Amino acid sequence: MLRPNWTFSDDEQTFALDRGLHVLDRSTLGNFFQALADIFEIDPLPPVLQTTQSLWQNPVLQECIFPGNKRMASIARLMVQSGNQLHLTPNGIVDLENLLREWSETLTQNWSICHLWKNDYLLRYDQRQGSGSIHQLVAWIQKTLPCEEPGRAWSSKTGSTGYWRFRATPEAVSKFFGQYVGQNL
């Protein structure tokens, strides 16, 4: 059973496995081509498919290729097509809070970063799923991430979400946060 943009339910997987069928779904995207090669007894995996599989192991690219829902599909495609210049509404207003929250949920992590302009960034952090407050997280990040200025951290009125606006080079931000994609901070 092949369905790369959807995860089969436990009942569907049991049904398939009881009948000797292989199951390749969204949960196997990181190993998709190797699993297909194993089914067809192809060894070794051709180099072009090895490269493709390594790209698919990046959760952001997975979402662009096989989106988990329609809204994230359109957002991911817009991000790729427009070089991250999002214009999601006719009036030019982007609902950044919901966009960042949904992106975090899509990547199964408690944070997301928005590149505002030049070297300015906004970190959105779900404090309910984290191990501390936004202020504790910022102190930890600043031990490793070289920032041009310390920025400003604050929490939402409910205290469930923390934000940090800071300045750093795109290279430093990519290097630091890239290692945590798909993980909680």
ROGURO-785386 format. One line per field, with one value per atom (N, C-alpha, C, CB): residue in one letter; residue number from 1; atom name; x, y, z. Coordinates in steps of 0.001 Angstrom, whole numbers, plus 500000, padded with zeros to 6 digits. Atoms other than C-alpha are relative to their C-alpha. Glycine has a CB too. Layout:
aa c(A|...);
i c(NUM|...);
at c(CA|...);
x c(X|...);
y c(Y|...);
z c(Z|...);
***
This chain:
aa c(M|M|M|M|L|L|L|L|R|R|R|R|P|P|P|P|N|N|N|N|W|W|W|W|T|T|T|T|F|F|F|F|S|S|S|S|D|D|D|D|D|D|D|D|E|E|E|E|Q|Q|Q|Q|T|T|T|T|F|F|F|F|A|A|A|A|L|L|L|L|D|D|D|D|R|R|R|R|G|G|G|G|L|L|L|L|H|H|H|H|V|V|V|V|L|L|L|L|D|D|D|D|R|R|R|R|S|S|S|S|T|T|T|T|L|L|L|L|G|G|G|G|N|N|N|N|F|F|F|F|F|F|F|F|Q|Q|Q|Q|A|A|A|A|L|L|L|L|A|A|A|A|D|D|D|D|I|I|I|I|F|F|F|F|E|E|E|E|I|I|I|I|D|D|D|D|P|P|P|P|L|L|L|L|P|P|P|P|P|P|P|P|V|V|V|V|L|L|L|L|Q|Q|Q|Q|T|T|T|T|T|T|T|T|Q|Q|Q|Q|S|S|S|S|L|L|L|L|W|W|W|W|Q|Q|Q|Q|N|N|N|N|P|P|P|P|V|V|V|V|L|L|L|L|Q|Q|Q|Q|E|E|E|E|C|C|C|C|I|I|I|I|F|F|F|F|P|P|P|P|G|G|G|G|N|N|N|N|K|K|K|K|R|R|R|R|M|M|M|M|A|A|A|A|S|S|S|S|I|I|I|I|A|A|A|A|R|R|R|R|L|L|L|L|M|M|M|M|V|V|V|V|Q|Q|Q|Q|S|S|S|S|G|G|G|G|N|N|N|N|Q|Q|Q|Q|L|L|L|L|H|H|H|H|L|L|L|L|T|T|T|T|P|P|P|P|N|N|N|N|G|G|G|G|I|I|I|I|V|V|V|V|D|D|D|D|L|L|L|L|E|E|E|E|N|N|N|N|L|L|L|L|L|L|L|L|R|R|R|R|E|E|E|E|W|W|W|W|S|S|S|S|E|E|E|E|T|T|T|T|L|L|L|L|T|T|T|T|Q|Q|Q|Q|N|N|N|N|W|W|W|W|S|S|S|S|I|I|I|I|C|C|C|C|H|H|H|H|L|L|L|L|W|W|W|W|K|K|K|K|N|N|N|N|D|D|D|D|Y|Y|Y|Y|L|L|L|L|L|L|L|L|R|R|R|R|Y|Y|Y|Y|D|D|D|D|Q|Q|Q|Q|R|R|R|R|Q|Q|Q|Q|G|G|G|G|S|S|S|S|G|G|G|G|S|S|S|S|I|I|I|I|H|H|H|H|Q|Q|Q|Q|L|L|L|L|V|V|V|V|A|A|A|A|W|W|W|W|I|I|I|I|Q|Q|Q|Q|K|K|K|K|T|T|T|T|L|L|L|L|P|P|P|P|C|C|C|C|E|E|E|E|E|E|E|E|P|P|P|P|G|G|G|G|R|R|R|R|A|A|A|A|W|W|W|W|S|S|S|S|S|S|S|S|K|K|K|K|T|T|T|T|G|G|G|G|S|S|S|S|T|T|T|T|G|G|G|G|Y|Y|Y|Y|W|W|W|W|R|R|R|R|F|F|F|F|R|R|R|R|A|A|A|A|T|T|T|T|P|P|P|P|E|E|E|E|A|A|A|A|V|V|V|V|S|S|S|S|K|K|K|K|F|F|F|F|F|F|F|F|G|G|G|G|Q|Q|Q|Q|Y|Y|Y|Y|V|V|V|V|G|G|G|G|Q|Q|Q|Q|N|N|N|N|L|L|L|L);
i c(1|1|1|1|2|2|2|2|3|3|3|3|4|4|4|4|5|5|5|5|6|6|6|6|7|7|7|7|8|8|8|8|9|9|9|9|10|10|10|10|11|11|11|11|12|12|12|12|13|13|13|13|14|14|14|14|15|15|15|15|16|16|16|16|17|17|17|17|18|18|18|18|19|19|19|19|20|20|20|20|21|21|21|21|22|22|22|22|23|23|23|23|24|24|24|24|25|25|25|25|26|26|26|26|27|27|27|27|28|28|28|28|29|29|29|29|30|30|30|30|31|31|31|31|32|32|32|32|33|33|33|33|34|34|34|34|35|35|35|35|36|36|36|36|37|37|37|37|38|38|38|38|39|39|39|39|40|40|40|40|41|41|41|41|42|42|42|42|43|43|43|43|44|44|44|44|45|45|45|45|46|46|46|46|47|47|47|47|48|48|48|48|49|49|49|49|50|50|50|50|51|51|51|51|52|52|52|52|53|53|53|53|54|54|54|54|55|55|55|55|56|56|56|56|57|57|57|57|58|58|58|58|59|59|59|59|60|60|60|60|61|61|61|61|62|62|62|62|63|63|63|63|64|64|64|64|65|65|65|65|66|66|66|66|67|67|67|67|68|68|68|68|69|69|69|69|70|70|70|70|71|71|71|71|72|72|72|72|73|73|73|73|74|74|74|74|75|75|75|75|76|76|76|76|77|77|77|77|78|78|78|78|79|79|79|79|80|80|80|80|81|81|81|81|82|82|82|82|83|83|83|83|84|84|84|84|85|85|85|85|86|86|86|86|87|87|87|87|88|88|88|88|89|89|89|89|90|90|90|90|91|91|91|91|92|92|92|92|93|93|93|93|94|94|94|94|95|95|95|95|96|96|96|96|97|97|97|97|98|98|98|98|99|99|99|99|100|100|100|100|101|101|101|101|102|102|102|102|103|103|103|103|104|104|104|104|105|105|105|105|106|106|106|106|107|107|107|107|108|108|108|108|109|109|109|109|110|110|110|110|111|111|111|111|112|112|112|112|113|113|113|113|114|114|114|114|115|115|115|115|116|116|116|116|117|117|117|117|118|118|118|118|119|119|119|119|120|120|120|120|121|121|121|121|122|122|122|122|123|123|123|123|124|124|124|124|125|125|125|125|126|126|126|126|127|127|127|127|128|128|128|128|129|129|129|129|130|130|130|130|131|131|131|131|132|132|132|132|133|133|133|133|134|134|134|134|135|135|135|135|136|136|136|136|137|137|137|137|138|138|138|138|139|139|139|139|140|140|140|140|141|141|141|141|142|142|142|142|143|143|143|143|144|144|144|144|145|145|145|145|146|146|146|146|147|147|147|147|148|148|148|148|149|149|149|149|150|150|150|150|151|151|151|151|152|152|152|152|153|153|153|153|154|154|154|154|155|155|155|155|156|156|156|156|157|157|157|157|158|158|158|158|159|159|159|159|160|160|160|160|161|161|161|161|162|162|162|162|163|163|163|163|164|164|164|164|165|165|165|165|166|166|166|166|167|167|167|167|168|168|168|168|169|169|169|169|170|170|170|170|171|171|171|171|172|172|172|172|173|173|173|173|174|174|174|174|175|175|175|175|176|176|176|176|177|177|177|177|178|178|178|178|179|179|179|179|180|180|180|180|181|181|181|181|182|182|182|182|183|183|183|183|184|184|184|184|185|185|185|185);
at c(N|CA|C|CB|N|CA|C|CB|N|CA|C|CB|N|CA|C|CB|N|CA|C|CB|N|CA|C|CB|N|CA|C|CB|N|CA|C|CB|N|CA|C|CB|N|CA|C|CB|N|CA|C|CB|N|CA|C|CB|N|CA|C|CB|N|CA|C|CB|N|CA|C|CB|N|CA|C|CB|N|CA|C|CB|N|CA|C|CB|N|CA|C|CB|N|CA|C|CB|N|CA|C|CB|N|CA|C|CB|N|CA|C|CB|N|CA|C|CB|N|CA|C|CB|N|CA|C|CB|N|CA|C|CB|N|CA|C|CB|N|CA|C|CB|N|CA|C|CB|N|CA|C|CB|N|CA|C|CB|N|CA|C|CB|N|CA|C|CB|N|CA|C|CB|N|CA|C|CB|N|CA|C|CB|N|CA|C|CB|N|CA|C|CB|N|CA|C|CB|N|CA|C|CB|N|CA|C|CB|N|CA|C|CB|N|CA|C|CB|N|CA|C|CB|N|CA|C|CB|N|CA|C|CB|N|CA|C|CB|N|CA|C|CB|N|CA|C|CB|N|CA|C|CB|N|CA|C|CB|N|CA|C|CB|N|CA|C|CB|N|CA|C|CB|N|CA|C|CB|N|CA|C|CB|N|CA|C|CB|N|CA|C|CB|N|CA|C|CB|N|CA|C|CB|N|CA|C|CB|N|CA|C|CB|N|CA|C|CB|N|CA|C|CB|N|CA|C|CB|N|CA|C|CB|N|CA|C|CB|N|CA|C|CB|N|CA|C|CB|N|CA|C|CB|N|CA|C|CB|N|CA|C|CB|N|CA|C|CB|N|CA|C|CB|N|CA|C|CB|N|CA|C|CB|N|CA|C|CB|N|CA|C|CB|N|CA|C|CB|N|CA|C|CB|N|CA|C|CB|N|CA|C|CB|N|CA|C|CB|N|CA|C|CB|N|CA|C|CB|N|CA|C|CB|N|CA|C|CB|N|CA|C|CB|N|CA|C|CB|N|CA|C|CB|N|CA|C|CB|N|CA|C|CB|N|CA|C|CB|N|CA|C|CB|N|CA|C|CB|N|CA|C|CB|N|CA|C|CB|N|CA|C|CB|N|CA|C|CB|N|CA|C|CB|N|CA|C|CB|N|CA|C|CB|N|CA|C|CB|N|CA|C|CB|N|CA|C|CB|N|CA|C|CB|N|CA|C|CB|N|CA|C|CB|N|CA|C|CB|N|CA|C|CB|N|CA|C|CB|N|CA|C|CB|N|CA|C|CB|N|CA|C|CB|N|CA|C|CB|N|CA|C|CB|N|CA|C|CB|N|CA|C|CB|N|CA|C|CB|N|CA|C|CB|N|CA|C|CB|N|CA|C|CB|N|CA|C|CB|N|CA|C|CB|N|CA|C|CB|N|CA|C|CB|N|CA|C|CB|N|CA|C|CB|N|CA|C|CB|N|CA|C|CB|N|CA|C|CB|N|CA|C|CB|N|CA|C|CB|N|CA|C|CB|N|CA|C|CB|N|CA|C|CB|N|CA|C|CB|N|CA|C|CB|N|CA|C|CB|N|CA|C|CB|N|CA|C|CB|N|CA|C|CB|N|CA|C|CB|N|CA|C|CB|N|CA|C|CB|N|CA|C|CB|N|CA|C|CB|N|CA|C|CB|N|CA|C|CB|N|CA|C|CB|N|CA|C|CB|N|CA|C|CB|N|CA|C|CB|N|CA|C|CB|N|CA|C|CB|N|CA|C|CB|N|CA|C|CB|N|CA|C|CB|N|CA|C|CB|N|CA|C|CB|N|CA|C|CB|N|CA|C|CB|N|CA|C|CB|N|CA|C|CB|N|CA|C|CB|N|CA|C|CB|N|CA|C|CB|N|CA|C|CB|N|CA|C|CB|N|CA|C|CB|N|CA|C|CB|N|CA|C|CB|N|CA|C|CB|N|CA|C|CB|N|CA|C|CB|N|CA|C|CB|N|CA|C|CB|N|CA|C|CB|N|CA|C|CB|N|CA|C|CB|N|CA|C|CB|N|CA|C|CB|N|CA|C|CB|N|CA|C|CB);
x c(500862|500000|500904|499021|499148|501529|499164|500710|500706|500360|500930|498663|498968|503260|499531|501022|500456|501146|498994|499390|500970|499028|500559|498628|499593|499699|498815|500501|501059|497651|499712|500379|500384|495721|500569|498442|499529|496751|499197|499904|500847|493783|500375|498519|499615|494790|501356|500041|498685|498394|499906|500972|500181|497344|499359|499135|500685|494988|500999|498872|499031|497801|501038|500696|498954|500426|499464|500606|500613|498017|499873|498625|500134|497716|501334|498998|498668|501455|500351|500126|499730|501350|501013|498693|499080|504046|499247|501264|500638|503020|501055|499281|499158|504722|499075|500853|500848|503079|500835|498851|499315|503951|501052|498988|499064|505688|501318|499358|498777|508268|500713|499662|499408|509202|501515|499398|498558|512698|500770|500326|499364|513442|499232|500076|500948|510987|500644|499322|499416|513258|500736|500948|499332|515297|498969|500834|501062|512065|499461|498857|500451|510884|501043|499722|498928|514256|500039|501360|500020|514056|498856|499871|501158|510592|500306|498748|499707|511834|501381|499894|498691|515157|501044|499871|499005|517242|501086|499359|498895|520648|501253|500210|500253|522324|499006|501304|500891|519985|500764|499456|499312|520886|500361|499113|499522|522880|498994|501242|500960|520193|498891|499391|501022|517654|500583|499385|499350|520159|500004|501450|499989|520489|498598|500562|501381|516728|499541|499082|500404|516178|500634|500392|499359|518707|499323|501502|500742|516821|498667|499769|501298|513519|500113|499337|499847|514968|499903|501329|500212|514660|498482|500681|501450|511157|499378|499686|500542|510723|499767|500949|500162|511316|498915|501317|501076|509050|498651|500067|501278|506258|499698|499998|500206|506787|499594|501271|500264|506678|498712|501175|501186|504048|499381|500366|500553|502132|498981|499361|500910|500178|498578|500502|501356|497196|499992|499460|500111|495885|500579|498558|499494|496725|501526|499446|498544|500302|500577|500475|499538|500597|500108|499049|499958|499728|501074|498635|498968|502008|501377|499875|498693|504921|500315|500044|499762|504496|500270|498803|499753|504254|501396|498960|498673|507420|501076|500224|499012|509306|499924|499782|500151|507884|500400|498582|499770|508293|501234|498806|498795|511572|499696|500819|500420|509871|499334|501180|500740|508045|498511|500379|501388|504580|499027|499763|501096|501563|498742|500166|501062|498716|498600|500125|501324|495850|500002|499572|500071|494621|500443|498588|499634|495253|501457|499095|498578|498885|500337|500583|499747|498487|500173|498847|499708|500059|499667|501490|500307|498660|501206|498665|498724|502159|499883|500994|500148|501104|499496|499041|500540|498987|500922|498627|499062|501491|501147|500547|498900|504320|499539|500626|500534|502143|499780|498677|500261|501042|501302|499089|498727|504596|500676|500920|499439|505778|499317|499845|500753|503012|500343|498486|499666|503831|501342|500024|498667|507481|500138|501038|500039|506483|501106|500134|499054|508533|499269|501255|500665|507707|500480|500212|499451|509346|499931|501444|499840|509536|500679|498619|499255|511625|499447|501523|500404|510526|501124|498652|499006|513106|499232|500865|500781|511642|500581|499930|499286|514212|501465|499421|498545|517972|500450|500457|499514|519368|499048|501360|500991|516160|499145|499108|500737|514389|499013|500962|500956|511417|499894|498608|500171|511397|498661|501180|501243|507995|500234|498747|499686|508250|498787|501223|501132|505448|500524|499269|499461|506306|499343|499828|500677|503767|500698|498530|499314|505808|501503|499725|498570|509207|500426|500403|499467|511450|500212|501308|499853|511367|499334|501463|500594|510344|500803|499929|499305|511284|501304|499108|498792|513800|501109|499682|499015|515531|500532|499379|499597|515567|500953|498764|499154|517034|501393|499348|498700|519788|500824|499811|499318|520647|500468|499065|499660|520586|501166|498780|498978|522753|501393|499617|498695|525543|500709|499844|499437|526031|499788|499399|500339|524304|500545|498465|499472|526312|498963|501323|501012|523743|500625|498870|499520|524362|499505|499554|500543|522161|499116|499195|500724|520408|498519|500135|501403|516957|499059|499717|501052|513735|499194|499080|500816|511903|498767|500821|501237|508298|499093|499284|500980|505400|498631|499942|501377|501821|499244|499295|500806|499085|499685|498700|500322|498226|501249|499246|498748|501885|500335|499950|499773|501600|501047|498697|499085|503752|501015|499234|498947|507072|500530|501135|499465|508621|501355|499021|498708|512147|500333|501112|499562|513040|501474|499159|498560|516761|500640|500616|499230|519455|501196|500451|498849|521970|500138|499831|499806|523432|499169|501515|500757|521372|500797|499584|499165|524302|500005|501443|499970|524488|498655|500385|501347|520706|499755|498907|500193|520613|500829|500364|499125|523545|499474|501420|500463|522138|498656|499876|501336|518448|499848|498971|500087|519027|500213|501002|499727|520312|498816|501237|501144|516985|498698|499802|501233|514495|499388|500287|500706|511894|500140|500502|499800|512874|499523|501490|500337|511722|501264|499126|498896|513991|499788|500089);
y c(498835|500000|501223|500001|498837|503281|501267|499933|498739|506673|500970|499788|499206|509076|501282|500344|498781|512073|499741|500916|500352|510218|498858|499611|501107|507973|499056|500511|500980|504779|499782|498673|500267|504030|498641|500027|501292|501128|498851|499963|501049|499111|499729|500398|500166|499749|499305|501358|500636|498799|498525|500724|501398|495615|499201|499912|500649|494741|499664|500905|500208|495178|498953|501318|500929|493317|498574|500453|501328|490410|499343|500098|500523|490030|499973|500839|500053|490215|501196|498779|498797|493716|500886|500779|499008|496320|501308|500195|498718|499669|501098|500000|498809|502864|501206|500005|498830|505989|501171|499704|498781|509416|499718|501005|500297|507846|499412|499038|500606|506223|500907|498674|499118|509296|500102|501375|499879|509519|498828|500136|501214|506001|499458|498925|500396|505934|499217|501222|500655|505061|498715|500948|501225|502542|498900|500252|500981|500827|499454|500631|500456|500700|499077|501212|500831|499324|498634|500698|501274|496660|499107|500249|500772|495600|499351|500910|500501|495216|499357|501127|500661|493705|500685|498517|499217|496483|500390|501273|499703|496731|500226|498860|498886|499137|500991|500710|498931|502114|500897|500828|499145|504148|501363|500202|498738|507329|501147|500433|498896|509737|499833|500080|500235|508100|500149|498602|499763|508173|501492|499440|498545|511924|500514|500695|499588|512376|499621|499372|500446|510354|500876|498525|499152|512459|501370|500162|498733|515608|499849|500498|500223|514099|499835|498785|500137|513552|501349|499337|498667|517310|500210|501111|499873|517846|501147|500181|498874|521201|499585|501215|500456|519665|498938|499454|500999|516726|500692|499105|499296|519182|500660|501045|499390|520911|498960|500721|501041|517627|499239|499030|500760|515701|500683|498516|499247|518219|499200|501269|500708|517002|500516|500095|499490|519276|501083|500554|499090|521648|501376|500139|498660|524875|500001|500496|500040|523852|499734|498931|500228|522641|501323|499043|498723|526072|500905|500695|499178|527789|499523|499958|500542|525470|500311|498481|499727|525879|501484|499543|498570|529659|500359|500799|499710|529679|499610|499268|500456|527686|500851|498509|499285|529496|501466|499901|498563|533018|500360|500667|499696|532713|500500|501014|499668|532962|501367|499946|498746|536187|499660|500954|500438|535265|501165|499299|499052|537229|499153|500910|500995|535073|500583|499234|499405|537564|501104|500548|498956|540014|501366|500096|498701|542920|500051|500336|500010|541888|499723|501283|500263|541019|498506|500548|501400|537770|499741|499651|500400|536063|499215|499136|500590|535422|499052|501087|500856|533970|498614|500643|501304|531221|499276|500168|500610|530615|499329|501053|500558|530095|498834|501081|501094|527951|498752|500423|501155|525709|499397|500404|500521|525437|499180|501147|500764|524329|498646|500792|501249|521727|499054|500283|500822|520507|499304|500853|500557|519980|499284|501099|500633|518507|500540|498470|499345|521019|501138|500528|498967|523678|501408|499734|498703|526573|500197|500134|499664|528359|501360|500007|498766|531179|500694|499719|499194|533971|500976|500756|499034|535919|501253|499442|498792|539414|500846|500823|499292|541320|500055|501425|499954|541550|499032|501421|500861|540223|499959|500471|499994|540540|498739|501261|501257|537393|500053|498820|500179|536428|498512|500603|501377|533207|499910|499558|500306|531848|498687|499919|501150|529346|499630|500294|500483|527254|499586|498804|500224|527474|498819|501250|501146|524761|498689|499938|501221|522177|500065|499744|499830|523503|499664|501410|500323|522986|501248|499243|498769|526609|501160|500305|498788|530172|500461|501125|499426|532167|500647|501029|499335|534082|498989|500806|501054|530861|499453|498859|500505|529627|500978|499748|498983|532903|500007|501400|500025|532787|498803|499945|501209|529231|500170|498775|499815|530119|500972|500511|498967|533198|499517|501218|500565|531024|499482|498869|500588|529571|500860|498645|499218|531826|501418|500028|498632|535001|500996|500126|499008|537812|501378|500029|498639|541322|500911|500540|499298|542599|499007|501296|501007|540769|499884|500309|500067|541635|500177|498698|499836|541582|498719|501196|501207|538607|500391|498887|499749|538606|498786|501273|501094|536260|500540|499290|499631|536289|500288|498874|499688|537486|498753|500684|501242|533872|499312|499045|500612|532974|498698|499755|501281|529983|500097|499482|499825|531450|501086|500342|499009|533246|500428|499449|499439|535460|500631|501044|499339|536705|500613|499009|499307|539319|500308|501316|499844|539364|500251|498762|499756|540249|499073|501483|500890|537735|499781|498625|500250|536766|498784|499773|501160|534387|498695|500220|501206|531948|499458|500301|500431|531864|499428|501173|500479|531463|498631|501008|501293|528647|498907|500107|500996|526870|499568|500552|500347|527050|499259|501268|500585|526328|498802|501044|501129|523921|498662|500162|501267|521293|499542|500151|500358|521340|499820|501061|500171|521032|498635|500127|501245|518439|499619|498870|500259|518643|501193|499701|498918|520666|500649|499488|499285|523307|499937|501492);
z c(500000|500000|500000|501228|500202|498882|500113|498628|499812|500145|500735|500792|499339|500825|500675|499023|499348|501836|501123|498981|498965|504413|500832|499379|499141|507379|500157|501391|499842|507343|501481|499320|498613|510530|500435|500159|499487|512773|499397|501538|500587|511452|498545|500090|501400|507837|499873|499298|500039|508536|500380|500937|499587|510356|498873|501281|501120|507487|498894|499450|501083|504939|500384|499643|499582|506941|500129|501329|499916|507601|498627|500654|501367|503819|499259|499217|500595|503205|499141|499187|500782|501733|500725|499733|499433|502262|500170|499094|499741|503713|499935|501380|500105|502599|500075|498666|499825|503948|500490|500983|499563|505336|501072|500528|498911|508340|499496|500985|500550|506032|498990|499335|501007|503946|500117|500110|499827|505448|499417|501452|500509|504168|498782|501114|501037|501252|498854|499450|501168|498334|500365|499296|499569|500296|500242|501279|499764|501382|498676|500821|501323|497753|499361|499073|500561|496652|500672|500152|499273|499371|499517|501512|500472|498190|498647|499887|501342|494606|499903|498997|499909|495745|499108|499609|500734|494211|500989|499318|499096|495828|499183|501027|499091|496047|499407|500338|500446|495847|499024|501215|500973|492715|500621|498745|499408|493537|499960|499299|500084|492301|501043|498582|498977|494649|501405|499830|498706|497522|500306|500006|499824|497001|500302|498745|499787|496758|501397|498951|498665|499920|501082|500215|498994|501828|500062|499692|499993|500757|500715|498567|499368|501895|501501|499408|498559|505346|500702|500326|499456|505822|500111|499095|499830|507331|499210|501445|500769|505558|498560|500059|501378|502133|499891|499465|500007|503014|499916|501261|499965|503743|498664|501109|501320|500392|498964|499542|500987|498477|500314|499935|499574|500481|501211|500334|498877|502598|500804|499497|499097|505608|499946|501402|500147|504998|498923|501353|501141|502309|500288|499592|499697|504113|500021|501351|499953|504824|498615|500988|501372|501231|499262|499249|500711|499895|500583|500058|499371|502422|499565|501540|500366|501684|498540|500244|501415|497936|499757|499164|500137|498251|500477|500775|499475|500343|498993|501327|500974|497727|498734|499662|501261|494691|500089|499532|499913|496028|500806|500599|499251|497893|501396|499265|498641|501299|500120|500914|499938|500377|499989|498805|499906|501656|499846|501329|500163|500440|499950|498699|499928|501640|499910|501262|500058|501644|498955|501386|501021|499008|500526|499460|499446|501388|500451|501162|499686|501926|501450|499622|498583|505627|500213|500883|499702|506778|501457|499697|498624|509882|500520|500078|499633|511177|501187|500313|498817|514547|499615|501011|500397|512999|499033|499369|500925|510226|500766|499018|499218|512732|500869|500872|499176|515022|499155|500677|500859|512150|499464|498835|500486|510837|501091|499538|498862|514308|500125|501326|499884|514468|498850|500024|501160|510969|500185|498733|499804|511894|501344|499895|498667|515314|500907|499872|499105|517257|500708|499219|499209|519859|499667|501465|500373|518020|498495|500487|501413|514695|499918|499248|500218|513294|498765|499844|501151|511011|499693|500269|500457|509005|499612|498792|500228|509203|498863|501281|501047|507121|500383|499779|499826|506675|501082|500346|498916|509986|501187|500462|498924|512041|499932|499915|499901|513224|501152|500179|498918|515371|500296|499636|499535|517383|500720|500941|499285|518436|500718|499025|499162|521294|500849|500899|499209|522811|501372|499287|498655|526505|500708|500839|499373|527398|499659|499558|500433|525466|500231|498535|499799|526463|501418|499669|498678|529433|500847|499865|499243|530551|499292|500237|500570|529814|498789|501058|501146|526750|500450|499280|499503|528871|500289|501265|499757|529953|498674|500843|501308|526357|499310|499119|500632|525076|500636|500120|499319|527710|499524|501540|500476|526590|498548|500117|501413|522870|499852|499212|500149|523335|500420|500815|499668|524777|498747|501026|501217|521275|498762|499768|501191|518734|500136|499779|499920|518073|499478|499194|500363|518078|499869|501038|500186|516790|501119|498642|498843|519610|500748|499576|499220|522449|499657|501448|500386|521191|501170|499329|498998|523137|500098|499652|499767|524685|500805|500750|499263|525908|499881|499476|500012|526620|499627|501375|500316|525403|501297|499188|498812|527771|500819|499589|499285|528621|500539|499082|499568|529107|499292|501459|500671|526800|498891|499423|501114|524033|500322|498718|499829|524184|498649|500871|501236|521542|500290|499387|499884|520938|498656|500461|501212|518359|500186|499729|499859|517717|498644|500661|501219|515189|499989|499899|500207|513844|498503|500768|501434|510501|499585|499668|500480|508364|500116|498550|499904|508351|501428|499543|498596|512163|500434|500911|499641|512525|499376|499534|500673|509950|500653|498517|499383|511544|501365|500138|498657|515066|499959|500858|499950|514454|499070|499651|500921|511555|500682|498900|499295|513978|500854|500886|499148|515870|499221|501057|500786|512975|500323|498459|499645|513958|501458|499156|498570|517648|500820|500303|499092|520625|500545|501144|499341|522121|501508|499512);
***
